[in-house]
Amino acid sequence: MKKLQWWFRTIGMWYLLLGLMNIYMMFLGSQTYLAQNIPYPTDEWAIRAFVDGWSPFLFEMFGIATFALWASRNPSKHTSAALLLVWLEFTHGVLDDIFLIARGYEASGYIAFIVIHLIIIVTGLVFSRQAQTEAPSAQLGMVN
């Protein structure tokens, strides 16, 4: 159970960090930096459209961070939430990164994120499965 607890904590802190980095990129950093990382011609309106389109993802990151940190308080109760986070890592992580690479965004950064997503997926699957097998023993008082 401790592994899943620390997995939730790590995921929560990771998404909190990603959210803060995205706040800086979208609202506090320079528009020039943002424009340089978009693989098509940009002007002020294109940047605003990008920020508007990206903002749901930003808020989602804070939602995932908050829930993962909350779930770490009682990980055996939230193994299905771990599986949901694994699925989100695959669909909104791996698949989206592949899509963005195909659309012309810088591949090196997205490949690094794909590796991180895959690590999160594998560890999440392993630790949630371990927690599920420990849960019946814990209910019988056989686990500390």
N, C-alpha and C positions, 0 to 999 in steps of 0.2 A: 504494500500500500504506500510505503514511503516513496518508492520510485515514481508512482503516479502523482503523488502529492508534489514532489519536486518538479515533475514534468509540467504540471499545471502552473506552478510558480514561474518556471523558466519561460513557458509560453506567454504567460501574463506579462512578465517583464520585457520580453522580446517585442510583443505587440505594443506595449507602452512606449518603448524606445522608438519603434517604427512610426507610431503616431506622432510623437514629438518631432522626429526628423521631418515628417511630412508637413507638420504645421510650419516648421521653419521654411521648408522649400516652397510651400504654397503661399504663405502669408507674410513671412518676415524676411525672407531672402530677396535677392534681386530678381526682377523679371528677366534680366539678361541671362542669368544662370539657367533659369527654367527654360527659356527660349532655346538655349544652346543644346539642350538635351531632348528636344522634340525634333523628330526627323523630317519635318516639313517646314515650309516657310511660315513664319509667325509674325503677328502684329499684336497690339494690345488686346484686340477682341479674341484672337485665337488663344492667347494666354488665359484670358478670362473664361473662355469656353472650356479649356483644359482643366482649370481649377474647379469650375462648376461640375464638370463630369467626374473629376477625381475625388471630390469632397465626400460622396457617400462611402467610398473606400476608406478615407481617413476616419470618418466616424465609426465605421465598422471595426477598424483596428482598435479604437478605444473600447468599443463594446466587447470585443474578444478579450482584450487585456483585463477588463473589469471582471468579466465572467470567469475567466481562467483563474484569476487570483482568488475569487470567491469560492470557486469549486475546489481549490486546494485545501480548504478548511475541512472538507469531508469527501475525499476523492472516491471512496467506495460507493458513495451515493450518486456519483456523477460519471460513471464509466461510459454511459451512453453519450454524455456531452463530450468526452474525450474522442469518441468515434466521430461525432459531428465535426469537431475541430480537425480531425484527420482528413475527413472528406472535404472540408473547406480548404485545407492546405493543398489538396490535390486539384480541386476545381478552380479555386480562386488564386491558388499559388502556382502550381506546376503548369496547368493548362493555360492560364492567363499569361504567364511568363513566356511560354512557347509562342502564343499568339502575338505578344508584343515584339518578340524577336523577329517573327515572320513579317510584321508590319514595318520593320526597319529600325527599331530601337537598338541601342548599343547592346550587343549580345553578351559581352563579358560580365557585366553586372547582373544580368538576368540569369546567366548560367550559374553564377555563384548563389543566387537566391534559389534556383531550382535545387541545388545541392542541399541548401539549408532546409527547404521544404521537404525534401526526401528524408532527411535525418529526422525531422519532426514527425513525419508520417510513420516511419519505421519504429521509432521509440514510442510513439503514442500507441501504436497497435500492440507492441510487445508489453508495455506497462499496463495498458488497460486490460489485456488478456490475463496478465498475472494478477491484477487486482480482482478480476472476476472470479478467478479460481481460488483466491484467498478469502473472498467474502463469505462463502459458506462455512469455512473453518472459523472465521472470526465470529460469526453468529453463534457458533457452538461453544465459544470461549476457548478455542484451541490456539489462538494466535494472540501475542501480546499487543 
